[in-house]
Amino acid sequence: MLITAVIMLVGLTLLVAGADWFVKGAAGLADAFGVAPIVVGLTVVAYGTSMPELVVSAVAALDGRSAIALGNVIGSNIANIGLILAVTALVAPPTVDGSLIKRELPVLVASALFLPVVLWNGLISRPEGLLLLLGAVAFTWATVRFAATVGTNDPVLADALEQAEAQTPHGSKRRLTLFAVAGLAMLLMGGKWFVDAAVDVAASLGVSERVIGLTVVAVGTSLPELAASLVAALRGHSAMAVGNVIGSNIFNVLFVLGATSLVSPIAGEVQSMQQDLVLMLAFTLVAVLFMRGSRQISRVEGALLLIGYVAAMLTLSS
């Protein structure tokens, strides 16, 4: 068990470090080829931060571990709200920008509602995966168009620009390419080790792979977002965490599940995952309610989200 835990920790470390290297290398290359920083932030950085979830879900699906692939996405979306958004609110209650409420919250709710629809026949097929992926592309295109219209006067877009600039190193194209390729290699190796160790942990503890996916795997792949959100909150930019959480949840469904099911169709019965889907929808709707109310997520609301998350994880059935 100790060796398995060490392998899981090493795999997770490679995932986190690999994602960081990949994003920085890809962002640097985009900048070197003259891509506007705001576009880099809305495309390369936005998609790159979902790479741990994508790699873990793709590796799990290829290994025939659909329960881990789906549990990772659903659990990550729950953790993004019940853990990351909650902790951020406890540290520094974030204000929610009005444009984000109008532009992204409807997409967040729609993506959460669409997941049970594509799972209704027990399989996310390649055509359905392509549809999800096209949804991610359409969302990104609409956001880039919006950015071209309003510029960085919009605080959410200003945050995206700030993240892009922080993640964009300078150097030769060859060096940046090697950086991105090395990051991708670390992601693939770390994802394989992490998934294999998670399967062993599930067997050792006598719980299902679904529960491991919803808890250990989901929290592990969400750690980069948690760290980034805490740093932002401590620096007085807690509103950035709201945009990160909403964007991550949208990309998890549209991009991660879409790309994963193109690689290998994902099996999942709605009946066996009813509790998980209900939890994800409930946390999503409660978060929307908190955001649309006072447009600030208070510490009390953050505490409620965190208590709800802990309770939900403790009551998961195997």
N, C-alpha and C positions, 0 to 999 in steps of 0.2 A: 504493500500500500504506500509505503514511504517513497519507493522508487517511482511509482505511478504519479504521486503528488509532485515529485521533482520534475518529471518529464512534462507534466501539465504546466508547471510554473515556467519551465524553459520554453515550452511551446508558446505560452501566452506572452512571454517577454519578446520572443522573435516576432510574434504577430504585431505587437505594439510598436516595436522598433522598426520593423519592416514597413508598416504602414506610414510611419513618419518619414523614413528614407524615400519610399516610393512617391509620396505626395511632394516632398521637397524637390526630388529629381524631376518629376513631371511638371511641377509648377515652374521650376527654373527653365526647363526646356521651352515651355509655352511662352514664358517671358522673353527668352532668347530669340524666339521666332516672331516676336512682335505682338503677341496676344495681349489685349488690354488687361491690366491688373484686376479690374472688376469682373471681367469674364473668367479670368483664372480662378477667382474666388468662388464664383457661382458654378463653375464646372469642375475643374481639376481638384480643387480643395474639397468641394462639396461631395463629389463622388469618392475621392480618395479617403475621406474619413470613414466611409462605410466599407472600406476594404477588409477589415478584420471579420465583420459579419458576412461579407460576400465569400471570402475564402473558406471560412469555417463551414458555412452552409453548403458551398459547392463540394468541398471535400466530403462532407457527411453524405450528401446526396449521391455522389459517385460511389461511395462505399455501401450504398443501400441503407443508410441511416436517416431516412426521411424525418423520423421523429425528432432527431437532433437538429436537422436543417430548419424545420418549421418552428421547433421550440426555441431555437436561437433567435429567430426574427420576432416571434410573438413575445418572448421573454425580454428581449432587448427593448421593444417598444413599451412594455410595461415598466421596465427598469428606468428607461429614459424619463418617464413621468413620475413614477412613484419613488424613485431613488434620486436621480440626478436633479430634476426640477425641484423636488422637495428639499434636498440638501442646499441647493442654491438659494431657495427662498428663505431657509433658516439662517443662512450666512448673510445675505443681503437681498431683501425682497425686490424682485425685478419688476420694472414697469414694462407693460406690453404695448408695443407701438400699434397705432390704429391701422396703418396700412397692412401690417402683418395679419391682423385680425381679419381684415376684408379679403386679403389675397391668399393666405396660406392655410388658415383654419378650415375653410371649406374643403380644400384638397386633403388635409389631414383626416378629416372625418370621412370623406369619400373613400380614401385609400383603406381606412380601417373597416369600413362597411363592405368594400369590394373583396376583401380577403375571404370571408366565408362564402361568397358567391362563386369564386373560382375554385373553391375546395368542395363545392356541393356534390360533384360527381366522384369525389375521392381522389382526385389527381389534378395537379397543376401541370398541364401538358405543355409541350413546346409552343404551340400556337397561343395558348393563354399566357405563357411566359413572355412571348414576343409582344403581346398586347400590354402587359404590365411594363415592359421595358420601354415601349413607345410612349406610355404614359409618363415615365420618368423624363424622357427626352422632351416631350411636350411641355411638361412643367418647367424644366430648365430653360427651354426656349422662351416661354412666356416671361420667366423671371429676368432673363437677359434683355428681352425687349423692354420690359418695365424699367430696368436699370438704364437703358439707353434713353428713355424718355425723361426720367426724373433725375438721373445722375446720382451722386452720392449725398444729395440733400436728405434722402430717405435714411433714417438711422440704421435700419436693418441692412441696407446695402452698404452703408459706411462700415458696418461691422464686418461684412463680407470682404470689403476692400482691405481692412486692417488685417484680417486673417490671411488674406492672400499675400500681402506684403511681408508678414511675419514668416510665412511658409515658403517664400521664394528666394532661394540663394542665388548667387551669381557665380559664374565660372564658365569654363569651356563647355561646348555642347557634348563633347566626348565624356568629360567628367560627370556632367549631369545625367547623361544616358547611363553610365555605369552605376551611378547612385540609384536611379530608378530601377534598373535591372536587379541590382543587389537587393533592394527593398522588396521587389517582387519575389525573388528567390527565398528571402527570409519569411515572407508571408506564406508562401506555399509550404515550406518546411515546417514552420511553426503551426500552421493550420492542421497539417497532417498529424503532428505529434499531439496537439491539443485535443483533437477529436478522438484519436486512439486512446489517449489517457482518460478522456471523459467516459468512453464506453467501458473501460476497465473499472473506473470509479463506480459507475452505475451498477455493474455486476457485483462489485465488492460490497456495496451498501444495500444491495437487494432492492433498488428502486428502478423505475423504468427509464429508458433513454429520453423519453419525453420530458420527465421531471428534471433530469440532469440538464437537458437543453434549455428548459425554461429558467433554471436557476444558475448553476455554476457556469455553464457556457455563455448564457446571455449576459450575466454580470461581467464575466471576463472580457467579452468583446465590447462591452460598453465602458470599460475603464478609461479609454482615451477621452471619450466625451465627458466622463465624470471629472477627470483631472483638468481638462480644458475649462469646464464650467466653473469649477472651484477657483481656479486661477483667475478667471474673468471676474467672478464675484468678489474675490479678495482685492482686486485692482479697481473695483468700482464700476465694472462693466457687466453687471449681472444680467442686464437685458439681453446681452449676447447669448446667454445660455438658453433663453426662450427660443430664439431663432435656431440655435443648434439642435435643440430637442425636437422641434417641429420638423425641421428639415431632415433630421436623422430618421424619424419615424416614417416620413413619407418615402424616403429613399429605401428604407428597409423593406417595405412592401413592394414598391414599384421596381426599384433597381436590383436589390439583392435577390428577392424571390424571382423576379423576371429573368435575370441573368443566370441564376442557379438552375431554373427549370429549363432553360435553353441548353445548358450543359447536360442535365439529367432530370427528366420529369420527376416531380416530387409527389409522393403518395401521402394522403392524409384524410382520414374520415372525419367529417364534421361532428358526428355523434361522439367520437372518442375525444375530440378536442373542444367540445362545447364549453367546458369550464374555462379553458384558456382563452378562447375567442371572446367569451363574455367579459372576462377580466380585462382584456385589452380594450374592448369597446367601452367598458365602464370607466377605466382610467382616462381614456381619450376624451369622453364626454364630460367627465368631471373637470379635467384640465381646461377644456374649452369654456365650461361654465365659469371657472375661476378667472380666466383671461378676459372674458367678455363682461364680467361684472364690473369691478372697479378698475379694470385694466392694470391691476397690480396684484401679484400673487403674494399674499401676506405670509408672515411667519406661522400664523395659526393654520392657514391653508396648506403651507408646506408641511407642518407637523401632521395634519390629517392625511396628506398624501403618503407620507413616510409610514405612519401607523398602518394605513391601508395596505401598503406594499408588504410590510413585514407580515401582517395577518394573512395576506393572500399567499405569500410564499410558504407559510407554515401550514396552511390548509390544503395545499396541493395534494391531490390523490395520485397514487402511483398507477 
